[in-house]
């Protein structure tokens, strides 16, 4: 596969791809992620499909502009990227924020998307279809509390990448999750600073803008515009949450064709590294049914 930086407008998007005459599958990572999270998934698709795997703006090796982190901004980046690569139609596999961006793309360019896998975009943050629903004043107060929490997030610094990786290894090993796919992901999750130390690729100002804009997103408005089949992949925790299942039921009522697949013991966003063979098989089965 080729990996290169492609300029769209004034933004450089780092992307790995392999294009041929086969159907295209576009893989979109989660917030704070990078394209290396798909290491355990891509080998399952390489022989049968063309593949495109970008780092979103503000993530991985892509450029990190000061602003532009609404899901619609990032969806437009991906649309322009697909234009550069001469892709007219594709399947989208989205994890968490990647599902949100994929949904935005499917809503704004329904002719482009053959199918959409949503491991995310299952509920809003606030309002009727949100995790928190209250009066206008209650919602504003909740946002103030959450803004304060965002401001307190530490932008950590590490002397070496190995220091960071060992910390993550210990954390996930304790949960029985650590494997080679998490290693590939975390190895690419830091950027070097001018003083030689390392910090996250996903900087606090980027995360803060994305999160605060996410609060006002109403996914039902997007689902109303989608024409393609959707596969929803709720995590174990999401599947057990009655409120989330109720919201998901409301969203699916807006769609013509959809499926819901619950992968046992799956962890939100991490499932692609946690259970790559299982997740890959589920996705391949859905895509094969809707490949035109």
Buried (B, 14 or more C-beta within 10 A) or exposed (E): EEEEEBEBEEBBBBBBBBBEEBBBBBBBBBBBBBBBBBBBBBEBBBEBBBBBBBBBBBBBBBBBBEEBBBBBBBBBBBBBBBEEBEBEEBBBBBBBBBBBBBBBBBBBBEEBBBBBBBBBBBBBBBBEBBEBEEEEEEBEEBBEEBBEEBEEEEEEBBEEBEEBBEEBBEEBEEEEBBBEBBBBBBBBBBBEEEEEEBBBBBBBEBBBBBBBBBBEBBBBEBBEBBEBBBBBBBBBEBBEBEEBBEBBEBBBEBBEBBBBBBBEEBBBBBBBBBBBEBBBEBBBEBBEEBBE
